[in-house]
Amino acid sequence: MLQDCLQQTNWDLFHHQELDTHTGTVLDYIQFCIGNVTVDKTIRVFPNQKPWMTSQVRSLLRARDAAFRSGDRAVYSAARADLKRGVKAAKADHRMRMEAHISSNNPREVWRGIQDITNFRGCDVSTAAPDATRAEELNCFFARHETVQHHPTTPDPPPTPTGPNTPPLTVQEHDVRRVLLAVNPKKAAGPDGVPGKVLRACAHQLAPTFTNIFNFSLAQAAIPSCLKSATIIPVPKTSPTTSLNDYRPVALTPVIMKCFERLILQHIRDHLPTDLDTHQFAYRKNRSTEDAVAVALHSALNHLEQQQSYVRMLFVDYSSAFNTIIPDRLCNKLLTLGLPPLTCNWINNFLTNRTQTVRLGPHHSSTRTLNIGAPQGCVLSPLLYCLYTYDCSPAHNNNCIIKFADDTTVVGLIPRGEESAYREEVLKLTTWSSENNLTLNTNKTREIIVNFRKHGADPAPLLINGEHVERVHTFKFLGIIISADLSWTANTTAIIKKAQQRLHFLRVLRKNKIKTNLLLTFYQSYIQSLLTYCITVWFGSCTAADKKRLQRVVETAEKIIGCPLPTLTDIYSARCLTRAQNILKDSSHPGSDLFNLMPSGRRYRGIRSKTNRLKNSFFPKAITILNSRMHR
C-alpha cells in the first residue's frame, strides 16, 4: 500500500525554490504516508526467552500449569509428557530452520541462532543509569571543540586555480535508485524519522524526487538543514564508565543523507590521484591493517640489518581527531588536490552549521550547532579525515610515517646512535598537528625502542610538548601485540587465550547436535579468524613452541567438529601468496617496489637478509612462496 501511495503522488506539487522547504516538505509527506498506511505492532520479548519458544509451547506450558493446580496426577503427567514432546519438536524445528539458513546463505539468521544457543554476545559494555543531566553534560562535552578558537600559526596554502565555468556535479536517477536499494533495512532511522526499510522498499517510487533534491543541493552547494541534523548516541568505550571521555559519540544521521554521501564519495575518489598518501592504509582498496603492520615492520627489520643501528617506534594518539577537523582548511587542501570548487563548497556546507542532540536512554539534551569536525557515523567522514591528513609525511628518509585513519605511527630508523632526524621528525609532527588543530595526547602516546646492540648507552627519553613519552616493552598495534625484542610470544599467548574461550561455544553447539557444516562455519568465523588475523605478519617469525601451541587449538577444534581442518602453516602460505599477488597488481602499494623480476622473467629477486628476523618476515617469505608457485 505504501508503494502505491507514493507511486500515485504528484511530486511536482512539493517543488519549492527554497531547498530547505522543498526537502522538509517531502520528508514530512513520506512520514505522513508511513503513518497512514502502515501498522506498528508491539511484540513482547523477554531477555531470557529461548529462540525455539513458540506459541504452541506456551500453550503446553499453560496446560501443564493448569493440570498441576488441578491436583489430578494423571492429567498432570500427561500434560508434562506433552510439554516435553512439544519442546523437543520445537528445538528440532529451530535447528532445521538454522540449517536451512546456511544452505540459503543467510548469515544474519545463522548467527542470531548460534548466539541464542551458545549465549555468545561478545563484550557487554554497560553504562550508568541514564538521566537528563548526564545527556546535557555529554552534549556539552562532545561540542567542546566548537568553543575553542583556532589560530593557525601559518596561513592556509592558496588553492590551485580552477576553471571558473566548472559545471556542477549531477547525479542520475538510476544511481540514486541503486543506493536506495542497497540500504540496510536494519539500520536505525535518523532525526528525520524515515526508516531505511521504507527507502529500500520504495526505492523506485522515491528515486525521482530525491534525484531532484540531490541535484538541487549540488547546484547550490548547500545541504538542507534537516539532513544535517544528528542524534548522538554515546557508546561506552570501557566498562564501567568513570568520566565523560569514556564515551564515544556515534552520530545517527538521516539514512537518505547517507545515500547522498555515497554518491559524493565515489565522485571525490574519481578526482584523487592513485598515488596520494600511499602510507595511509585505511579506507582504501587493497589496503588493510595487515599491510600497515607489514610495511612498518619491514622498514624496521631492514634497517636493523645495519651494524650499531636501532629503531624507535612512536605510536601517536590524537584526542577526538575526527571532531577537530577545520572545514576551511580541509577545503583548501581539497582544492589543492584538484577537486571542483563547487564540490569543495558543498563539503564545507556539509561540515558547518550542523545541529546535534544527545540521546541517552529516553532522555534528550538540548540542541547545539557545530561548525567544526566531521560526525562519526557519516559515510564521508573517514575519507575526509584521510584527505585532511594527507600532507602529514616524513621530512627525512630515515623515518617512515604509517597511518591507519587517525592511528599514526612514526618509525625512526636510527643509524649509529644519531637521533637528530628522528627528533626533528617528531617536532615537525607536533607542529603540523598544532597547525591542523589536532590534539596530540602525550599521556596516551607510547614508544617502543627495538635495540639489539650489545654495547652503547640507553637512548635518551623522548619529550613532546615538554612531557615525557612513556616507553613500553609491548604495544597493541592495529590489533597485534608488538614487543621490543620483536618476538611474538606475547601476541601468541593473547590469541590462544581468546581462542580457548571461544572453543567453549563450539562445544555448546556440538552438545546441541548442530550439524558439522554449521560447526565449521562457527569455527571459521569466530576461531580461525582470530587465529589468522594478520597471520602473514607474525606467523613466519614465531618460535616452534608458539606454532605448536597455536596448532593445538586447531587440533582441539578438529576433535569437537569431527572433520579435518587446515593447518595454520597451510593458511599462512596461502595468505602470503594471495597478499603478494594483490600487491603486484597495485603499483601504488608501498611494498610493490620490493617485488622485482629477475632478467629471466621467471623469478622475483629475493630480499637479502643477514638475520632470521628479516628472512622470516612477510616480504622475504612472500617472495619465496611466490617463486615456488610461479611455474606450477
Sequence and secondary structure as in RCSB ss.txt:
>XXXX:A:sequence
MLQDCLQQTNWDLFHHQELDTHTGTVLDYIQFCIGNVTVDKTIRVFPNQKPWMTSQVRSLLRARDAAFRSGDRAV
YSAARADLKRGVKAAKADHRMRMEAHISSNNPREVWRGIQDITNFRGCDVSTAAPDATRAEELNCFFARHETVQH
HPTTPDPPPTPTGPNTPPLTVQEHDVRRVLLAVNPKKAAGPDGVPGKVLRACAHQLAPTFTNIFNFSLAQAAIPS
CLKSATIIPVPKTSPTTSLNDYRPVALTPVIMKCFERLILQHIRDHLPTDLDTHQFAYRKNRSTEDAVAVALHSA
LNHLEQQQSYVRMLFVDYSSAFNTIIPDRLCNKLLTLGLPPLTCNWINNFLTNRTQTVRLGPHHSSTRTLNIGAP
QGCVLSPLLYCLYTYDCSPAHNNNCIIKFADDTTVVGLIPRGEESAYREEVLKLTTWSSENNLTLNTNKTREIIV
NFRKHGADPAPLLINGEHVERVHTFKFLGIIISADLSWTANTTAIIKKAQQRLHFLRVLRKNKIKTNLLLTFYQS
YIQSLLTYCITVWFGSCTAADKKRLQRVVETAEKIIGCPLPTLTDIYSARCLTRAQNILKDSSHPGSDLFNLMPS
GRRYRGIRSKTNRLKNSFFPKAITILNSRMHR
>XXXX:A:secstr
 HHHHHHT  GGGG  SSHHHHHHHHHHHHHHHHHHH         TT  TT  HHHHHHHHHHHHHHHHT HHH
HHHHHHHHHHHHHHHHHHHHHHHHHHHHTT HHHHHHHHHHHHT            HHHHHHHHHHHTGGGGS  
  SS         TT       HHHHHHHHHT  TTS   TT   HHHHHHTHHHHHHHHHHHHHHHHHHT   G
GGS EEEEEEESSSS  SGGGEEEEEE  HHHHHHHHHHHHHHHHTS TTTTTTB SSSTT  HHHHHHHHHHHH
HHHTTSTTEEEEEEEE EESSGGG  HHHHHHHHHHTT  HHHHHHHHHHHSSEEEEEEETTEE   EEE SS  
TT SSHHHHHHHHTTT   SSTTEEEEEETTEEEEEEEEETT  HHHHHHHHHHHHHHHHTT EE TTT EEEEE
E  SSS      EETTEE EE SEEEETTEEEETT   HHHHHHHHHHHHHHHHHHHHHHHTT  HHHHHHHIII
IIIHHHTTTHHHHGGGS HHHHHHHHHHHHHHHHHHTS    HHHHHHHHHHHHHHHHHT TTSTTGGG  B TT
SSSB     SSHHHHTSHHHHHHHHHHHHTT 
